Amino acid sequence: MHRSLLLILIALIFSCKTEKKDEVTTQIPPKKLSTVEKIANAHGYQNWDKVKSFSFTFGGKIEDPKSGRSWVWHPKTNTIKLVSGENTIEYNRNAMDSLALKADRGFINDKFWALIPFQLIWDDGIAISEPIKAKSPVNQLDLNKIVITYSSEGGYTPGDAYDIYFDDDYIIREWSYRRGNASEVSLSNTFENYKDYKGIKVAQDHKKIDGDWNLLVRNVKVELEE
């Protein structure tokens, strides 16, 4: 009687150990994020799926409300509204005519400035270097650097390259643009004055090393789905 009970207990203990071992071996390790995924997430990419509309004004001056190009983008339907001066254009990126194509060049450029952390995920045909430590071109900060090179085919500006400088929290602080992947830099500027818009972080000021040049991304508004 006691021997049978002991055998049953041993069998149960062995069964429990086997089940626990199976549980451990079948656990899926967390996905290792790439550098650009970490950059995108640091700027709120995980919240983008909930965005119903994204509005912003590119360029212009704060004291002049009609300056710059103002955009309203509904990413789920790909409908876009542009207000520039006295002109208003509305179009859908899935069905564009010649007028829409002209406006879309501006949209792609302006959206790239406003949402560059997400473009690193969205854009196809890009080569991404491994991160290195480097001095930033404007403020001479010790930052991390990756080089983004676009394919020589397709897009509005094929073959261009961007040197992206980001801190240890993966927030972009500066960049350099090199037209056609040339060795000389076409433009270097900062990304600063970040604001959080319902989980989406956008840099509003972009300053060069000299002068009072500051390209603004302002009037940002994010509408979420209910």
Secondary structure, DSSP 8 states (H G I E B T S, - for coil): -HHHHHHHHHHHHHHHHHHHHHHHHT--------HHHHHHHHTTGGGGGGEEEEEEEESS-TT-TT-SEEEEEETTTTEEEEEETTEEEEEETTB--HHHHHHHHHHHHHHHHHSHHHHHHH-SSEEE---EEEE-TTT--EEEEEEEEE-SSSSSSTT-EEEEEE-TT--EEEEEEEGGG-SS-SEEEE-EEEEEETTEEEEEEEE-SSTT-EEEEEEEEEEE--
